[in-house]
């Protein structure tokens, strides 16, 4: 069984980013990323902090805008529109989930597509579907695909089953993997909570992707021998023996499933590590596209 760890693959992405940054800075361009954080959700605060830290490590211009949970829809959209016109900002990310009754879809649609480095604007999703190279793919599925490529996992002609149909992961990864090119050319099935005899469907997968948000949902009887398993899930479960009182687990019952796999990603240390790496890569590419490089 091969363990597909995110850290070395993310390091390779950051090396590429560093080379691209040298070219951009030689042309007088410093890529800028603005992250908008609404409210005080601890997980979101930690995640935004990691993004800000990585920007500074790489040498990107980083702007972190924190707003109270009481912000109005109008004021939040006005903030996004202000960032759209800021020439020092090449990428805009509004941290999800938004608190209260704020309309996330409306906010995402306000982001200029060429600055939507989180890849959630309908125009970018359309570009991914039509295989337009100027589109931005959502960072988590983009990172999952990169892990397969870097690990030498053949996807062409393979049966891929994705459990979970969210726009953020399931649907977007399906678009990427049914397209052409590296990490693609696969036959993709998107399964979900309404899929009949789900275990029978997942057992057909050469590559099984778990993105359903339920701890240890994928059990050994749902995986065929020799499959590759990509676990996108990051779930907190209570654990009195852990320092923080909880531990992170994936959507896959790792210990039981790993014995059957050709390769599998761990949680933590797998796909989650890739998400920020692909955000940095998308931001740098946004700056290159704007500069015509």
C-alpha positions as CSV (number, residue, x, y, z in Angstrom):
1,X,0.0,0.0,0.0
2,X,1.3,3.4,-1.0
3,X,0.6,6.4,1.1
4,X,-0.1,9.5,-1.0
5,X,1.0,12.3,1.3
6,X,0.2,15.9,0.5
7,X,3.3,17.6,1.9
8,X,5.9,16.6,-0.7
9,X,3.5,17.2,-3.5
10,X,2.6,20.6,-2.1
11,X,6.3,21.4,-1.9
12,X,6.6,20.6,-5.6
13,X,3.8,23.1,-6.3
14,X,5.5,25.8,-4.2
15,X,8.7,25.3,-6.1
16,X,6.8,25.9,-9.3
17,X,5.2,29.0,-7.7
18,X,8.6,30.3,-6.8
19,X,9.8,30.1,-10.4
20,X,6.7,31.8,-11.7
21,X,7.1,34.5,-9.1
22,X,10.6,35.3,-10.3
23,X,9.4,35.8,-13.8
24,X,6.5,38.0,-12.6
25,X,8.7,40.1,-10.4
26,X,11.2,40.6,-13.2
27,X,8.2,42.1,-15.1
28,X,7.4,44.3,-12.2
29,X,4.3,42.3,-11.0
30,X,3.7,41.1,-7.5
31,X,0.6,38.8,-7.3
32,X,-1.9,39.9,-4.7
33,X,-4.4,37.8,-2.8
34,X,-7.3,39.3,-0.7
35,X,-9.1,37.0,1.7
36,X,-12.3,38.2,3.3
37,X,-13.2,36.7,6.7
38,X,-16.7,37.3,8.0
39,X,-17.4,36.4,11.7
40,X,-15.3,34.6,14.2
41,X,-15.5,30.9,13.3
42,X,-12.3,29.3,14.8
43,X,-11.8,26.9,11.9
44,X,-12.1,29.7,9.4
45,X,-9.8,32.0,11.3
46,X,-7.2,29.3,11.5
47,X,-7.5,28.5,7.8
48,X,-7.3,32.2,6.8
49,X,-4.3,32.6,9.0
50,X,-2.5,29.7,7.2
51,X,-3.3,31.3,3.8
52,X,-1.9,34.7,4.9
53,X,1.2,33.0,6.3
54,X,1.9,31.1,3.1
55,X,1.4,34.2,1.0
56,X,4.1,36.0,3.0
57,X,6.4,33.1,2.8
58,X,6.2,33.0,-0.9
59,X,6.4,36.7,-1.4
60,X,2.9,37.5,-2.5
61,X,1.0,40.6,-1.6
62,X,-1.5,39.5,1.1
63,X,-4.5,41.4,2.3
64,X,-6.7,40.0,5.1
65,X,-10.0,41.7,5.6
66,X,-11.9,40.8,8.7
67,X,-15.6,41.9,9.1
68,X,-18.1,41.2,11.8
69,X,-20.8,38.6,11.4
70,X,-23.3,41.5,11.5
71,X,-22.1,42.9,8.2
72,X,-25.0,43.4,5.7
73,X,-25.2,41.6,2.4
74,X,-25.0,45.0,0.7
75,X,-21.8,46.0,2.5
76,X,-20.1,42.6,1.9
77,X,-20.9,42.8,-1.8
78,X,-19.6,46.4,-1.9
79,X,-16.4,45.2,-0.4
80,X,-16.0,42.5,-3.1
81,X,-16.7,45.1,-5.8
82,X,-14.0,47.4,-4.3
83,X,-11.5,44.5,-4.5
84,X,-12.5,43.9,-8.1
85,X,-11.2,47.3,-9.0
86,X,-8.0,47.1,-7.0
87,X,-5.2,46.6,-9.4
88,X,-2.9,45.3,-6.6
89,X,-5.2,42.4,-6.0
90,X,-5.2,39.5,-8.5
91,X,-7.2,36.9,-6.5
92,X,-10.2,37.3,-4.2
93,X,-11.4,34.6,-1.8
94,X,-14.4,35.0,0.5
95,X,-13.9,32.4,3.3
96,X,-16.9,30.0,3.5
97,X,-19.2,29.3,5.2
98,X,-20.6,32.8,5.8
99,X,-22.5,33.3,9.0
100,X,-26.2,34.0,9.5
101,X,-28.4,34.8,6.5
102,X,-25.7,36.1,4.2
103,X,-26.2,34.8,0.7
104,X,-22.9,33.1,-0.3
105,X,-24.0,32.5,-3.9
106,X,-24.7,36.2,-4.5
107,X,-21.3,37.1,-3.0
108,X,-19.4,34.6,-5.2
109,X,-21.2,36.0,-8.3
110,X,-20.0,39.5,-7.4
111,X,-16.3,38.4,-7.6
112,X,-14.8,39.2,-11.0
113,X,-14.3,35.8,-12.7
114,X,-10.6,36.7,-13.5
115,X,-10.0,37.2,-9.8
116,X,-12.0,34.2,-8.6
117,X,-9.1,32.0,-7.5
118,X,-11.3,29.8,-5.5
119,X,-13.0,28.7,-8.7
120,X,-16.6,29.0,-7.6
121,X,-17.9,31.6,-10.0
122,X,-20.3,30.1,-12.6
123,X,-18.2,31.5,-15.4
124,X,-15.1,29.6,-14.1
125,X,-17.1,26.4,-13.6
126,X,-18.3,26.8,-17.2
127,X,-14.7,27.2,-18.4
128,X,-13.7,24.0,-16.6
129,X,-16.6,22.2,-18.2
130,X,-15.5,23.5,-21.6
131,X,-11.8,22.9,-20.9
132,X,-10.9,26.6,-21.3
133,X,-7.4,26.9,-19.9
134,X,-8.1,30.5,-18.6
135,X,-10.6,29.1,-16.1
136,X,-9.8,28.5,-12.4
137,X,-10.7,25.2,-10.8
138,X,-11.7,25.0,-7.1
139,X,-8.6,24.4,-5.1
140,X,-9.5,21.1,-3.3
141,X,-10.5,19.1,-6.4
142,X,-7.6,20.7,-8.3
143,X,-5.3,19.6,-5.6
144,X,-6.8,16.1,-5.6
145,X,-6.1,15.7,-9.3
146,X,-2.6,17.0,-8.8
147,X,-2.0,14.3,-6.2
148,X,-3.0,11.6,-8.6
149,X,-0.7,13.0,-11.3
150,X,2.3,13.4,-9.1
151,X,1.9,10.0,-7.6
152,X,1.9,8.3,-11.0
153,X,-1.7,7.0,-10.7
154,X,-3.0,6.3,-14.2
155,X,-6.5,7.9,-14.7
156,X,-7.0,7.4,-18.4
157,X,-9.7,4.9,-19.1
158,X,-10.2,4.2,-15.4
159,X,-13.4,4.0,-13.5
160,X,-13.6,6.9,-11.0
161,X,-16.4,7.0,-8.4
162,X,-16.8,10.3,-6.4
163,X,-19.0,10.0,-3.3
164,X,-20.4,13.5,-2.7
165,X,-22.0,15.9,-5.2
166,X,-21.1,19.3,-3.7
167,X,-20.1,22.1,-6.2
168,X,-16.9,22.7,-4.1
169,X,-15.6,19.2,-4.6
170,X,-17.7,16.4,-6.2
171,X,-19.1,18.1,-9.3
172,X,-16.0,20.1,-9.9
173,X,-13.6,17.1,-9.6
174,X,-15.9,15.1,-12.0
175,X,-15.5,17.9,-14.6
176,X,-11.7,17.8,-14.2
177,X,-11.4,14.1,-14.4
178,X,-13.7,13.5,-17.3
179,X,-11.8,16.1,-19.4
180,X,-8.7,15.6,-21.4
181,X,-5.1,15.7,-20.3
182,X,-3.0,14.5,-17.3
183,X,-5.1,13.2,-14.4
184,X,-8.2,13.0,-16.6
185,X,-9.7,10.9,-19.4
186,X,-11.6,8.9,-16.8
187,X,-15.1,7.4,-16.8
188,X,-16.6,9.2,-13.8
189,X,-19.6,8.4,-11.6
190,X,-20.8,10.9,-9.0
191,X,-22.6,9.0,-6.2
192,X,-24.4,10.6,-3.2
193,X,-26.9,10.0,-0.4
194,X,-29.7,9.0,-2.8
195,X,-27.6,6.5,-4.8
196,X,-29.1,3.0,-4.6
197,X,-26.8,0.3,-3.3
198,X,-24.0,2.7,-2.9
199,X,-21.5,0.0,-1.8
200,X,-22.0,-1.9,-5.1
201,X,-21.3,1.4,-7.0
202,X,-18.1,2.2,-5.0
203,X,-16.8,-1.4,-5.4
204,X,-16.6,-0.8,-9.1
205,X,-14.1,2.1,-8.7
206,X,-10.5,1.9,-9.7
207,X,-10.2,5.3,-8.1
208,X,-12.6,6.1,-5.2
209,X,-12.9,9.7,-4.0
210,X,-14.7,10.3,-0.6
211,X,-16.1,13.8,-0.3
212,X,-19.3,13.4,1.7
213,X,-18.4,14.9,5.0
214,X,-19.2,12.0,7.3
215,X,-16.5,10.5,9.5
216,X,-15.4,7.0,8.4
217,X,-18.3,6.7,6.0
218,X,-16.3,4.6,3.5
219,X,-15.7,1.1,5.0
220,X,-13.7,-1.8,3.8
221,X,-16.6,-3.6,2.2
222,X,-17.2,-0.6,-0.1
223,X,-13.7,-0.7,-1.7
224,X,-12.4,-3.2,-4.2
225,X,-9.0,-4.8,-3.8
226,X,-6.3,-2.7,-5.4
227,X,-8.3,0.5,-5.6
228,X,-6.8,4.0,-5.2
229,X,-8.6,6.0,-2.5
230,X,-8.6,9.8,-2.2
231,X,-10.1,11.0,1.1
232,X,-11.2,14.6,0.9
233,X,-13.0,14.6,4.2
234,X,-11.8,16.5,7.2
235,X,-14.0,15.8,10.3
236,X,-13.6,16.6,13.9
237,X,-14.5,13.7,16.3
238,X,-14.3,13.9,20.1
239,X,-11.4,12.2,21.7
240,X,-10.7,12.6,25.4
241,X,-7.2,11.3,25.0
242,X,-6.3,14.0,22.5
243,X,-4.7,17.3,23.7
244,X,-7.4,19.4,22.2
245,X,-10.2,17.0,23.1
246,X,-10.8,16.0,19.5
247,X,-8.9,14.6,16.5
248,X,-9.2,14.9,12.7
249,X,-10.4,12.0,10.7
250,X,-11.4,11.5,7.1
251,X,-14.5,10.2,5.3
252,X,-12.7,6.8,5.0
253,X,-12.1,4.2,7.7
254,X,-8.4,4.5,7.0
255,X,-7.1,1.5,9.1
256,X,-9.6,-1.0,7.6
257,X,-9.5,0.4,4.0
258,X,-5.8,0.9,3.7
259,X,-5.1,-2.9,3.8
260,X,-7.1,-3.3,0.5
261,X,-5.6,-0.3,-1.4
262,X,-3.0,0.2,-4.0
263,X,-2.7,3.8,-2.7
264,X,-4.5,6.0,-0.2
265,X,-4.4,9.5,1.2
266,X,-4.1,10.1,4.9
267,X,-6.2,12.5,7.1
268,X,-4.7,14.8,8.2
269,X,-1.7,15.3,5.9
270,X,-3.4,14.4,2.6
271,X,-5.7,16.5,0.4
272,X,-6.0,19.3,2.9
273,X,-2.4,20.2,2.5
274,X,-2.9,20.7,-1.2
275,X,-5.8,23.2,-1.0
276,X,-3.7,26.2,0.0
277,X,-0.9,25.2,-2.5
278,X,-3.4,25.3,-5.3
279,X,-4.8,28.6,-4.1
280,X,-1.3,30.1,-4.3
281,X,-0.9,28.5,-7.8
282,X,-4.2,30.0,-9.0
283,X,-3.4,33.4,-7.6
284,X,0.0,33.5,-9.5
285,X,-1.7,32.3,-12.7
286,X,-4.3,35.1,-12.3
287,X,-1.5,37.6,-12.1
288,X,0.2,36.1,-15.2
289,X,-3.0,36.2,-17.2
290,X,-3.6,39.8,-16.3
291,X,-0.1,40.7,-17.2
292,X,-0.3,38.8,-20.5
293,X,2.6,36.6,-19.6
